[in-house]
Amino acid sequence: MESIAREVKGSFRWFPVQKTFSIVSAKDTLKFAVGIPYMTRNGRSMEMAQAPQLDNGHIWIAEEDAKKISSKVTAETKPAAPVVVKPKAPKQEIAGTREVRTIVIDPGHGGKDPGASGKRSQEKDIVLAVAKLLRKNLADEGFNVKLTRSKDVFIELRQRAMLANQWDGDLFISLHCNAIDASEERKRIIQGYQFYVLRAPESEEDKAIARRENAVATLYGEKNAKDELSPLEWFKLEARLEQYKQTSYLFTEKLLDSFDGGKIKKMNTGVGGAGFMVLVGAMMPAVLIELGFISNEEDEAYMMTAKGQKDLADRIAEAVSKYKDAVHTYRETLGR
């Protein structure tokens, strides 16, 4: 791959934790992942003849793909003067982890998409308020913090993960409020927080929650939108999910510790998994947080108050700090 980068007068970057790499030329940014037969060119997905392979420290792609990439990039960038992009200094990475510095916070929904609605509030407003408080907390602790949205605007699901990747995030946190469409009696009963990672769902309940969150894409006209991943799509994701599974679950453990004893109680085990589209493209540990049920009057009332929002932000910030320490300790045990 380095030879192709030289041929098109571009720069080559390798990310060992994610097992991804990119070639940046004058007009094109090409991104690849080892074991996945797709690449993106300026954000647009393209199928490859074969998935890139890693062998003895070298990255290999099929000759057919190499010719296609080389001719396409050269043809489209030839008229312009070549631009060599200086790569960032690589982060210290080992065994699927790296030092936790950049946190990407994604306040769900926004703009024309209100998310779930309670009797007195909307999901998009609650999660944005908590996100801003969380940003301040983490910034005060020395983290580099990015928000996918800092005001009431609509951002497509797939763009949120793409932003996280562009910012080279170390942890992606998507904030939401849960809800059920049921009788008033059921709404009074069903409450609590829950944390979700990207994995094949194990219950109909988790499937239903993911479908509700994913329906945003279909409802607001995102191209190729869907509310559920097919078995083939799960297969394609499997290799990449394995890279982040351990660290994603590590963060959920810290969240469970930090949320224990709070005003909003835990729902079931507190941790679930499903095909949340907002997490699909994130090339980093990623967790979706359902802060509580906006359809439950008690949860909603707490999430609406300044005190409740501060408490939730404080607990998430505490979990991020504990997660960072846990990752650092693990690295130290390996002598780094």
ABEGO torsion letter per residue (X at the ends): XAAAAAAAGBBBBBBAAAGBBBBBBAABBBBBBBGBABBBBGGBBBBBABBBBBBGGBBBBBAAAAAAAAAAAAAAAAABBBBBBBBBBBBBBBGGBBBBABBBBBBBEEEABAEBBBAABBAAAAAAAAAAAAAAAAAAAGBBBBBABABBBBBBAAAAAAAAAAAGBABBBBBBBBBBBBBAAAAAABBEBBBBBBBBBABAAAAAAAAAAAAAAAAAGBBGBBABBBAAAAAAAAAAAAAAAAAAAAAAAAAAAAABGBABBBBEAGBBBBBBAAAAABBBBBBBBBAEBAABAAAAAAAABAAAAAAAAAAAAAAAAAAAAAAAAAAAAAGX
